[in-house]
């Protein structure tokens, strides 16, 4: 499971990849309900060890939509993680 920080870090990465798949690639990896349920668990008070991304998430993340991913500061990384996720399905 990991520490609370590790769980939050993984949650944000997972949500960003899911949002990228849905919003940018038009190819969802999970149903909307799964995304929504996980998005409601995000705890923006947790520092994940990436001050730049922590600040970005606090300023941009909205649990009711994935459109924030269009402004994500690391689209190349999201694309790589998206491709890896697609290959593992």
Rosetta blueprint (number, residue, H / E / L):
1 X L
2 X L
3 X L
4 X H
5 X H
6 X H
7 X H
8 X H
9 X H
10 X H
11 X H
12 X H
13 X H
14 X H
15 X H
16 X H
17 X H
18 X H
19 X H
20 X H
21 X H
22 X H
23 X H
24 X H
25 X L
26 X L
27 X L
28 X L
29 X L
30 X L
31 X L
32 X H
33 X H
34 X H
35 X H
36 X H
37 X H
38 X H
39 X H
40 X L
41 X L
42 X L
43 X L
44 X L
45 X L
46 X L
47 X L
48 X L
49 X L
50 X L
51 X H
52 X H
53 X H
54 X H
55 X H
56 X H
57 X H
58 X H
59 X H
60 X H
61 X L
62 X L
63 X L
64 X L
65 X L
66 X L
67 X H
68 X H
69 X H
70 X H
71 X H
72 X L
73 X L
74 X L
75 X H
76 X H
77 X H
78 X H
79 X H
80 X H
81 X H
82 X H
83 X H
84 X H
85 X H
86 X H
87 X H
88 X H
89 X L
